Amino acid sequence: MSPKDKLPGKPSGAKPAAGPARVKAAMLRSSAQIFAALGDETRLRLIAVLCAGSAMSIAQLTAGTEMTRQSVTQHLQVLANAGLVRDVKMGRERLWAFEPAHLDEARRALEAISLQWDQALSRLKAAVEED
């Protein structure tokens, strides 16, 4: 019996949930970078701005804010590394646009985690009601 099998509330010899409810490690690994990138208020604001419109330049993204172009560029690079935005060169200008595909991937990971919690709570409820 592994140490994981000795967790409180888990009957001895119980097997982990199988099927589509089980969150795959690869899904969580790929989503972790997205969640880390979105864990910053400035980056969330940038995503919200880019979601609401079309591709924008650094100058447009900094207009009306106290942020420097260098700061916005660094935040956009973190978002780009997570696959949430992409840049396109238009003449001498670089435009940034939102990429929803990776955000959908993170949403699916959260849904899978939520399903696992629902199943765990159902098992707990059933165990408590047995007593």
JONORFEN-V680160 format. One line per field, one symbol per residue. ss: DSSP state (A for helix, B for strand, O for the rest). phi: phi as a letter, one per 40 degrees, with the letter a starting at -180 (. if undefined). psi: psi as a letter, one per 40 degrees, with the letter a starting at -180 (. if undefined). Layout:
ss->???
phi->???
psi->???
//
This chain:
ss->OOAAAAOOOOOOOOOOOOAAAOOOAAAAAAAAAAAAAAOOAAAAAAAAAAAAOOOBBAAAAAOOOOOOAAAAAAAAAAAAAOOOBBBBBBOOBBBBBBOAAAAAAAAAAAAAAAAAAAAAAAAAAAAAAAO
phi->.cdccccdgbddgcccdbgcccccdccccccdcccccccbccccccccccccacdbccccccdgbcccccccccccccccccgcbbbbcbgcbbbbbcbcdccccccccccccccccdccccccdcccccc
psi->hiddeeiiehiheiiiiiaedhhhdddddddddddddeehdddddddddddeaaiiiddddeheieiidddddddddddddeediiihhgbeihihiihedddddddddddddddddddddddddddddd.
//
